[in-house]
Amino acid sequence: MMPTFEQGDTIQFTWESLVAPDAAPNFSVTEPFSKTVLQTGTALASGSLAFYGLFTMPQSLGVYLYEFAANKTIAGSVYPFVDRGTFRVEKTRLP
């Protein structure tokens, strides 16, 4: 089931890796149909294997895509680490 959040709420998205990436991953949120990027930046570290990004939900209802992307270099070869997911923004609270 897709996670659902309320308009305007700030949510923490987390990513954990079994191998430490070369640098903190990029964290982004997009509207998948128009490909509009709502937020992009470097995720914050909460350890060498755990990272998080904070995102305030938009006022527009719908489905959104989040992504963590990092690289790991081993013996001169670069391996991409990507974690994607979707979530829904709904209005459930009365004004």
Phi and psi in degrees as a GROMACS rama.xvg file:
@    title "Ramachandran Plot"
@    xaxis  label "Phi"
@    yaxis  label "Psi"
@TYPE xy
-74.7764  132.08  MET-2
-62.1092  142.831  PRO-3
-122.569  135.004  THR-4
-127.697  160.579  PHE-5
-89.5122  146.402  GLU-6
-51.5046  135.306  GLN-7
81.5595  -11.0432  GLY-8
-73.3991  143.895  ASP-9
-97.951  126.621  THR-10
-120.838  144.058  ILE-11
-98.6173  120.184  GLN-12
-98.5121  137.485  PHE-13
-123.35  152.606  THR-14
-140.174  129.616  TRP-15
-121.611  140.611  GLU-16
-120.975  152.707  SER-17
-84.838  -17.7053  LEU-18
-128.231  134.537  VAL-19
-66.9227  127.068  ALA-20
-72.0009  166.615  PRO-21
-60.8099  -35.1284  ASP-22
-149.855  167.514  ALA-23
-57.6071  140.68  ALA-24
-70.2404  159.231  PRO-25
-80.112  138.995  ASN-26
-118.532  127.524  PHE-27
-139.447  154.939  SER-28
-130.6  130.252  VAL-29
-132.038  157.686  THR-30
-91.1758  111.93  GLU-31
-68.1387  -24.6571  PRO-32
-79.5944  -41.9772  PHE-33
-93.5621  -8.84111  SER-34
64.7646  22.0497  LYS-35
-74.5517  124.949  THR-36
-83.8027  120.321  VAL-37
-92.6322  -30.0589  LEU-38
-156.801  140.61  GLN-39
-149.559  146.199  THR-40
170.041  179.66  GLY-41
-83.3447  131.596  THR-42
-67.2892  154.012  ALA-43
-90.3616  143.482  LEU-44
-89.1125  137.424  ALA-45
-120.774  25.8066  SER-46
151.867  176.532  GLY-47
-75.5866  -15.1837  SER-48
-119.525  -0.542661  LEU-49
-128.064  135.966  ALA-50
-139.674  158.346  PHE-51
-147.473  157.554  TYR-52
-135.578  138.178  GLY-53
-99.4973  140.219  LEU-54
-144.115  130.332  PHE-55
-92.3792  124.88  THR-56
-61.5818  139.745  MET-57
-72.917  167.981  PRO-58
-79.3828  -20.1228  GLN-59
-77.7872  125.627  SER-60
-73.6508  150.177  LEU-61
145.727  -167.222  GLY-62
-103.456  139.354  VAL-63
-132.465  160.257  TYR-64
-119.094  131.244  LEU-65
-112.851  155.006  TYR-66
-150.408  134.969  GLU-67
-109.5  132.25  PHE-68
-137.844  128.55  ALA-69
-145.4  170.779  ALA-70
-127.184  153.935  ASN-71
-132.034  125.818  LYS-72
-100.225  125.126  THR-73
-132.539  121.462  ILE-74
51.0915  41.4785  ALA-75
83.4727  -4.93371  GLY-76
-103.385  136.754  SER-77
-100.005  127.771  VAL-78
-114.841  122.766  TYR-79
-80.202  138.715  PRO-80
-112.788  121.028  PHE-81
-134.074  132.876  VAL-82
-128.791  122.032  ASP-83
-124.045  153.747  ARG-84
-159.199  166.189  GLY-85
-119.082  156.338  THR-86
-148.996  163.317  PHE-87
-118.656  140.829  ARG-88
-107.645  125.051  VAL-89
-132.1  164.097  GLU-90
-108.942  111.691  LYS-91
-117.171  -19.8131  THR-92
-87.9745  144.051  ARG-93
-79.4396  146.783  LEU-94
